[in-house]
């Protein structure tokens, strides 16, 4: 393990209570793979162990914390700190779950520090953001109070169905602005796409493959559905693009059908992903896909649709208070700020849909998230921590 790089001038000297790099490495070492729909949370699945650790870290820093059950066996962790001016509330939120580790090179839960990077599953998505938020809030409260009331939420379930964020919104969560932690390379993200995920199902009649005419091949039927969806996807990319997010897209991700080579398949299932622009409505998008298939004259058989996810897009004005406030903090710490947009989805869209102006911000690159050698740059973690500290000290502008 290499020696840690020298931190930037505004970093370690100003983190008196919690070292964000040390906390990040502790968090990586605690597996917290999203269990998806499974009810068994045996290691390495589930977020309980990492939530337990963070609850202890926050308690030792004298925060009052509480748990909120997002779904059976899985709790969000909340800490609230009253501000000097309690008239407004700033939400800081990051998720603690990770994707799986299949194909990962080396030990995904060994938080190796090498060449100015911390490696390990969840290093940039999203445990660097958790560490930066906890360290920044602990540092500010060690010598006083933040300018405005702060609600820190460490959420479960972002990597599949946004379970934790949905539970927060359903509980009546309110705030004047939200910063959602994700790897953005320290850019302030004010827009991202939403997503609709669906399954299409065709049924057939099983028969022995030596006499296929005695059955109905569900895979052949699905092939005709796929041709329709391919045409629909091609039409989408010809639509008017969003200035920063481009056009809507559709992609078929998986296909499954048949029971054995010598049996005519009686069922076939595909899954598709449709990315949604801020100008679009998820319900309209779902209906449009269904019409494209069901109204096609070449399809003379039923097709079943199952919607697995209908997630909102997000777009927050650059002139919004939360955008200006975070940009001001970036400029104070880094000398500049950059506003941008991303095409992936985040917890932020759930808060925005609930009326909380939201932006996304954090250390690391999305290009490193979910990879076989996931890492985050140490320097960016320090800078993210410093920016968040500055935001807490200055509060929401205007």
PyMOL commands that set and color helices and strands:
alter all, ss='L'
color gray80, all
select helices_A, chain A and resi 12-14+20-28+48-60+123-142+163-170+209-214+218-236+282-294+321-334+348-353+378-394
alter helices_A, ss='H'
color red, helices_A
select strands_A, chain A and resi 65-71+74-81+85-95+113-114+117-119+148-155+177-181+188-192+194-203+249-257+267-276+304-311+314-315+339-342+358-361+375-377
alter strands_A, ss='S'
color yellow, strands_A
deselect
rebuild
show_as cartoon
